[in-house]
Amino acid sequence: MSNDRVCSRIVGYGESQVGRLACIILGNFLQKQLSGKPLVLVVEDGILVAMAIEDALIDRGMDVAVATTLANARALVGQRIPDAVLLDLQLPDGHTLDLASTLHAQGCAVAFSSAFGEEAVPASHDFAYHFKKPVSADFLADWVVEALWQQQNPQRHGSGS
């Protein structure tokens, strides 16, 4: 599917340079569906932080999509559910708690990162791992590798072997 066709399906995108960039990112996200690699969604409003996480995940053989807003993350998820997601808890356009619940219900491994302590994540979201910022991109990428391994090998999770 071309980026232009993707853009025409998302209301309001493609009308500005920022919108056009979002369409290109979304088009690349859709093309990654065909690679067979695990797809990780990084939702982080800090561009340099997001880029560091993306690089660490790519180094570990993952396909990565980055969203810097909740709206962009929802648009990406509307096209494909990722295998794992790293969510900044608080973004300029909202909290990621509902998105986390939606993704978890679809079988996605979920982790939050925030400058706030674990008390910022409600007990209803105990399915998600919580990282306190600052946390290294390599540490987050290693968590993704482990979480995906556990998804593929549930019989070994918690068995002590």
C-alpha positions as CSV (number, residue, x, y, z in Angstrom):
1,M,0.0,0.0,0.0
2,S,1.4,3.4,-1.0
3,N,2.0,6.1,1.6
4,D,-0.5,8.3,-0.3
5,R,-3.2,5.7,0.0
6,V,-2.5,5.3,3.7
7,C,-2.6,9.1,4.1
8,S,-6.0,9.3,2.5
9,R,-7.4,6.9,5.0
10,I,-6.3,8.9,8.0
11,V,-8.4,12.1,8.4
12,G,-6.3,15.2,8.7
13,Y,-3.0,13.7,7.9
14,G,-1.1,14.7,4.8
15,E,-2.3,18.3,4.9
16,S,0.9,19.7,6.5
17,Q,4.5,18.8,6.6
18,V,4.1,17.2,10.0
19,G,1.1,15.3,8.6
20,R,3.0,14.2,5.6
21,L,5.8,12.9,7.8
22,A,3.3,11.0,9.9
23,C,2.0,9.4,6.7
24,I,5.5,8.4,5.6
25,I,6.1,6.9,9.1
26,L,2.8,5.0,8.9
27,G,3.5,3.7,5.4
28,N,6.9,2.4,6.6
29,F,5.2,0.8,9.6
30,L,2.8,-1.0,7.3
31,Q,5.6,-2.2,5.0
32,K,7.4,-3.7,8.1
33,Q,4.5,-6.1,8.6
34,L,5.9,-8.2,5.8
35,S,9.4,-8.7,7.2
36,G,8.6,-11.4,9.7
37,K,10.6,-9.7,12.5
38,P,8.9,-8.8,15.8
39,L,7.4,-5.4,15.7
40,V,8.0,-3.1,18.6
41,L,6.1,0.2,19.0
42,V,8.0,2.9,20.9
43,V,5.8,5.7,22.1
44,E,8.0,8.4,23.4
45,D,7.8,12.2,23.0
46,G,11.5,12.7,23.5
47,I,12.9,12.4,20.0
48,L,16.5,11.6,21.1
49,V,15.3,9.1,23.6
50,A,13.1,7.4,21.0
51,M,15.9,7.3,18.5
52,A,18.3,5.6,21.0
53,I,15.6,3.0,21.9
54,E,14.9,2.4,18.2
55,D,18.6,1.8,17.5
56,A,19.0,-0.6,20.4
57,L,16.0,-2.6,19.2
58,I,17.1,-2.7,15.6
59,D,20.5,-3.9,16.9
60,R,18.6,-6.9,18.4
61,G,16.8,-7.7,15.2
62,M,13.5,-6.0,15.7
63,D,11.4,-3.9,13.4
64,V,10.5,-0.6,15.2
65,A,7.9,2.0,14.8
66,V,8.1,5.2,16.7
67,A,5.2,7.5,17.7
68,T,5.8,10.8,19.5
69,T,2.1,11.4,20.3
70,L,-0.8,9.3,21.5
71,A,-2.7,10.1,18.4
72,N,0.1,8.8,16.2
73,A,0.4,5.7,18.3
74,R,-3.3,5.0,18.0
75,A,-3.1,5.4,14.2
76,L,-0.2,2.9,14.1
77,V,-2.0,0.4,16.3
78,G,-5.1,0.8,14.2
79,Q,-3.1,-0.7,11.3
80,R,-1.3,-3.5,13.2
81,I,-0.9,-4.6,16.7
82,P,2.8,-4.7,17.7
83,D,4.4,-7.6,19.4
84,A,5.7,-5.4,22.2
85,V,5.3,-1.7,23.2
86,L,7.3,0.7,25.2
87,L,5.1,3.5,26.4
88,D,6.0,6.8,27.9
89,L,3.3,7.1,30.5
90,Q,2.6,10.8,30.0
91,L,2.6,12.4,26.5
92,P,1.6,16.0,25.6
93,D,-1.7,14.8,24.2
94,G,-2.6,12.4,27.0
95,H,-1.8,9.3,29.2
96,T,-1.1,6.0,27.6
97,L,-3.0,3.9,30.1
98,D,-6.0,3.1,27.8
99,L,-3.6,2.3,24.9
100,A,-1.7,-0.1,27.2
101,S,-4.9,-1.9,28.2
102,T,-6.0,-2.2,24.6
103,L,-2.6,-3.6,23.5
104,H,-2.4,-6.0,26.5
105,A,-5.8,-7.4,25.6
106,Q,-4.5,-8.1,22.1
107,G,-1.5,-10.1,23.5
108,C,1.1,-7.4,23.3
109,A,3.9,-7.2,25.8
110,V,3.6,-3.8,27.5
111,A,6.0,-1.7,29.5
112,F,5.8,1.9,30.8
113,S,8.7,4.3,31.3
114,S,8.2,7.5,33.2
115,A,9.9,9.9,35.5
116,F,7.3,9.1,38.1
117,G,7.5,6.2,40.5
118,E,5.5,2.9,40.2
119,E,2.7,4.6,42.1
120,A,1.9,6.6,38.9
121,V,0.8,3.3,37.2
122,P,-2.6,2.2,38.7
123,A,-2.9,-1.4,40.1
124,S,-5.3,-2.2,37.2
125,H,-2.2,-2.0,35.0
126,D,-0.1,-4.5,36.9
127,F,0.2,-6.5,33.6
128,A,2.7,-4.0,32.4
129,Y,6.3,-3.6,33.5
130,H,7.4,-0.2,34.8
131,F,10.7,1.5,34.2
132,K,11.7,4.6,36.0
133,K,13.5,7.2,33.9
134,P,16.2,7.6,33.2
135,V,16.7,4.1,31.9
136,S,19.1,3.0,29.2
137,A,17.9,2.1,25.8
138,D,19.9,-1.1,26.0
139,F,18.1,-2.1,29.2
140,L,14.7,-1.5,27.6
141,A,15.7,-3.4,24.5
142,D,16.9,-6.3,26.6
143,W,13.5,-6.3,28.4
144,V,11.7,-6.5,25.0
145,V,13.9,-9.5,23.9
146,E,13.0,-11.3,27.2
147,A,9.3,-10.4,27.1
148,L,9.0,-11.7,23.5
149,W,10.9,-14.9,24.4
150,Q,8.5,-15.4,27.4
151,Q,5.5,-14.9,25.0
152,Q,6.9,-17.6,22.7
153,N,7.9,-20.0,25.6
154,P,5.1,-19.6,28.2
155,Q,5.8,-23.1,29.7
156,R,9.3,-22.0,30.7
157,H,8.1,-18.7,32.3
158,G,8.4,-18.9,36.0
159,S,9.5,-22.5,36.0
160,G,12.9,-21.7,37.4
161,S,14.7,-23.5,34.5
